[in-house]
Amino acid sequence: MATYILATIAILQGILTLVDGIRSARHMRTFRPRRVTREKVTVFCPCKGIDAEFEENIQSIVNQDYPNYDAVFIVESEDDEAHASLCKLKQNVLVAGRATNQGQKVHNLVHAVKHAATPDIYVFCDSDARFPHDWLSRLLGPLDGANLTTGYRWYVAPRLHLPTLMRSAWNAASLSILGDNNRNFVWGGSTAIHRDTFHRLNILDAWRGSVSDDYAITRTAQRAGAKIIFVPECLIPSYGECTFRELLEFTTRQVVITRVYHPGLWRVGFIGHAIFIAAFWTLPFSHPWLWLAIYSLSAGRSSVRYSAIRTVLPPAALSKHGWFYILSSPLVALLYLYNMIASAFSTEIVWRKIHYKLVSPNETHVFGGSPASDS
């Protein structure tokens, strides 16, 4: 009896998530705003260390086809490798100093916003992403004073390298949440907001004591009723491979942050992944048709999502192993469950070689940093 109850719950869960995936895919395929704006923009890019293909990523930020913007890059100290590279590229670099009670990325952004000129629009991005030349124009298209616009990251996995493919598939799973709905979240690697809206929402206060720039903005925007618009054409490629250790560190860090900043979503995710894993690994021999139904729903959702992703990414950013994204959902769910269990026991993370303990959304303890940070 218990087996049938588990299977029923897993199948209903699979149907609901498939419907969500179809709605998200429709948004990715059809949402193409074309409003043209010429407002003054400042792009803020916090940097720490040298990412894979760092200089190419920086050049992609400063070579946008948008006619009225400045790019500001922010580092912790002049000892950071990124500082020398940015100076060689003759970019505008601010030195923010070391964070003591919040994430270094958030600290850098606070410093930059306080010391920047007064543009009409703030844009936030990451140094480990490769932005197409029309990224700014696309991101700003649907932006107005009542909303925020955001993209999302796509980890490029050009070869059959399991940890890199797993990172890409794990990260892609969140795309099924994004669409024409009120559950959208901000990704700090590609977000635009009017300066007046930024200050009206008191984002600087939301960042106080925070380790997560994007979750803090998301929470504040949702509480204020400001719409977060996901722009599918701002699905941004990020290059570079990872090891299994880096995969576990990255994925667990994201889930720890979710537990602290959105505990309701964390609990729902924990239960959902536990149900799927329990059904997937207990049913194949005793009830193969039920097992096949559950796996088919999961693979169907992944297939719909990957098909939609192909409509917005450049061919070079797509994997030659598209089958992996469709068939790997049990592995991805298993990784998520590991992340959930690990995050249940500790809220400590390591991010860019800095050790943090997340106490609450507005309280972060900083324990140490890289050698460059300590100098």
N, C-alpha and C positions, 0 to 999 in steps of 0.2 A: 504493500500500500504506500509506504514512504517513498518508494522508487517512483511510483506514478505521480505522486504529489510533486516530487522534485522535478520530474520531466515536464509536468504541466506548467510549473512556474518558469522553468527554463525556456519552454517554447513560447509562453506569453511574453516573457522578457525579450526573446529573440524577435518576435513580431513587432513589439513596440520600438525596439532599437532599429529595426529595418525601416519602419515608417519614418522615424527620425532621420535615418540616413538618406532616404529618398527625398525628403524635404530639403535637407542640406544640399544634396547633389543638384536639385532643381535650382536652388539659389546660386550655386557655383556656376551652373551652365548659363543662367539667364540674366544675372545682375550685372549690367554694364552701364553704369552712369556716365554721362558725357558732359556734365556741366563744366564750363571753363572758368577758372578763377585766376586772378593775377595778384592776389593779396600777398603781402610781404610775409615770408616764412623764414624761421630759423630752425635748422635741423640740429638736434643735440645727439651726439654719439659718444657715450662713455666707453672708455677703453681700459683694458688691463691685460698686459702681456700681448704676445703676438699670436694671433689666430692663424689657422691654415689659410694661405693665400691672402694674408692681411692687406698687403698693398693693393691688390686687385679689388678687394672689398671696399677699401677707402676710396679708391678711384671711382667706383660705381656710385658712391654717395655724392661726390663732388662733380660728377659729369651728368647730372640730370638735365632733361630737356625743359625743365621748368625755369622761366626767365627771371624770377624775383625771389631768390633765396640765398641764405648764407649757411654754411656748415660749421659747427663748433664741436671740437673734439675735447674730451675731458679725461685727464689721467689723475691718478693719486699723487704721483711725485715725478720729478724729472729723472729719477733712477729707473722708472718703468721702461722696459724695452719699447713699448708703444710710443713713448715720447720722442725718442730719437728717430724712429721711423716716420712719425707724423711730421717732425721738423724737416726731415729730408724731403718729404713730399710738399713742404711749404704750406702746411695747413694751420688754421687758427686753433691753437691748443691752450686750454686752461688747466692749471694745476690746482686740484681741489684740496689736497692734504688727506691725511688718513682718517677714516671713519672710526668713531669710538663707540657709538650707540645705535648704529643702523648699518644696513648693507652698504658696501663701498660704492656699488652702482647707484643706489639711491642718493648717497652723499654727493657723488659727482654731479648728478642731475640737479639737486637742490642748489649746489654752488653755481652751476652754470645758469640756471634760471634767474637766480638773484643777481648775477653779474652780466647778463646778456642785455642787448638792446631791447627795444619794445616792438617786436614784429606783431603782425595781426594773428599769426598762427604759430603754435609750437608743434614740432614734429620730433618724435623720439625714435631712435633706431639702434641697432646693435652692430658691432664691428665684425662679427663672424658670419654675416649674411652678404649675399651678392645681389645687389639691387638692379633691376632692369632700368634702362634709361628713362622710361616713362613712369617709373614708380611713384614719384611725387604727384604727377598729374593725375594718376589713377586714384591715389589715396585721398587727394583733396577734392575729387569730383563730387561726392555726395555730402561733403562736410558743410555744416552750417552752425549757427550759434547755439543750437539746441541739442547737438549730438556730438559724438566722437566717432572717428573712423579708425579701423584697425585691419591689419593683415594677419598672417600667420606664417610660421616657419615650415619649410620643407627640407628635410635632411636628404641630401643627394647620396645615393648608394649605387655607384656606377658598375661595381663588380660583385661577384658572389662572395661577400665577406660577411659572415653571419652577424657579428656584433653591430656592424654598421647598418645592415639591413634591418636588424631588430630595432635599433634606435629609430630608424626612419618609419617603420611600421607602427611602433609604439607611439611615436609622436603624431602620426597621421590619424590615429584613432580618435583624437579629440576634434578632428574636423567635422565629425558627425553632429557635434553640438552646435557648430556655427551655422548661421543661416538667417532667415528673416524671422527672428524671434526675439524675446526679451531675455534669453539666457546667454547671449553672446558675452565673451570676455575680451578684455584688452590684452594684446600681445605687445610687450614693451619694445620689441624689435621693429615695429612698424605701426606707429600710432600718431594720429593728428588730432589736435584740439585747438579751438580758438583761444587766444590768450585770455580774453574776457571770461570765457567759460571755465578755463583752468583756475582762474582766481576766484570766480564765483563759487566753484565747487570746493574751494579750499584744499586743493591737491597738496600744497606744501604741508598743511596740517596732517593730511592723510599719510604723507610720507614720513612723518616724524616717528622715529624709532622703528621703521619698517625695513625689512630686508628685501621685499618684493615691490618693485615699482609698479608692475602691471596689475597685480592683485589689489593693491591699494587703490589704484585708479578705478578698477572695476567695481569694487565695493562702494566707493564713494558715488560713482556715476549711477549705479543701480539704486542706491538709497535716495538719490535726488531725482530719480525718474528721467535721467538723461539717456537717450538711446545710444547704444553702441552698434555701429554698422560695420559688418564684416564685408570687406571688399575682396572678392575672390581673386581678382587680377593682382592683388598684393600678397599672394602666396609666394614667399621669398625663398629662393634656394640658399642652402648653407652647405658648403663643401668641407671635406675632410673626413677621415675615417676615425673610428674609435676602437678601443680595446674592450674586452668584457668588463674589466674593472671600471673603465670610464663609463660604459653603458649603465652599470649598476649604480654608480655614483650619481650620474645625471638623472636617471629615472627616479631613483629614491628621493633625491633632492626635490624634484618637482612635486612628488606626492607628499613629502613632509610639509612643503610650503602650502599645499592644498589643505592638509589637515589643520594647519594653524589659521589660515585665512578663510577657508570655506569648509568648516567641519561637516555641514550637512551634505555637501557634495561628496566629501571623503567617505562618509558613512554609506551613502547610496552606492558609491563605486565599490566599496569593500564588499558589501552584500551581493551586488550584481556579479562581480567577478568570482566570488566564492561559489555562487549558485552555478554559474556556467562551468567552472572548473570541476565541481563535484559531479555535475551531470555528464560532462564530456568524458571523464575518466572512469565513471562507474557504470555507464550504460552500454558501451559498445558490444560487450559479450552477452549480456543478459537481455537487452532490448535494443537490438541493432537498428530497427526502424525509427525508434524514438531518438536514438543517438544521431542517426542520419538527418532527421528533421532539424535537430538543434544545430548541428554543424552546417547544414545547408543554409539556414537562416543567417548564421554568422558569416559564412562565406559570401552569401548574397549581399549582405550589407557592405562588406569589404569591397566586393566587385563594383557595386554601384558607386561607392566613394572613389575608388581608384579611376573608374571611367570618367567621373566628373573632374578629377584632378588633372587628367590628361588634357582637358579643354583649356586650362589656364596656365599650365607650366610650359616653358620652352622645351623642345625635344631633348636638348642636352641635359636637362635636369631630371629626366625620367629614367628609371632603372630598366635595364634589359631583362630584369627578373620580376616583371609585374605579377607573375603567378604567386610570388612569395607574399605579397600584400593581401592576396585573396585567401590563401590557404593557411596563413600563419596565425590566424586569430587565437587558436588554443595556446600557442607559445606566448603571444602578446598578453593574453589574459593571465597566464601563469606568471609572467614577469610583473604585471600589475599587482597580482596578489602578493608576490614577494615584497614589492614596494610598500603595499598597504600594511603588511605584517611588520616590516622593519620600521615604518613610520609610527606604528602604534606604540613602540617601545622607546623611541627617542625623537626629539625635535632638533637634534644637532645636525648641521650640514657643513660641508666644505664646498666653497664656491670660489673659484679663481684663487685657490691656495689660501683662502682665509677661512678660519673656523668660526662658525656662528652657532649660538643657541637661540632658537626662536621661542620666546616666552609667550608672546601674544602678537596680534597684528601690529601693535605699536610699542613693542618692547623687544629689543634684540640685544644679546650680549655678544660682544666681539672678543674672541680669545687670542687671536694672533693672525699673522699674515705671512706673506712671502718674504724672502730675504730683502727684496727691494722695499717692501712695506716697512720693515723694521729698521732700515738704515736711517 
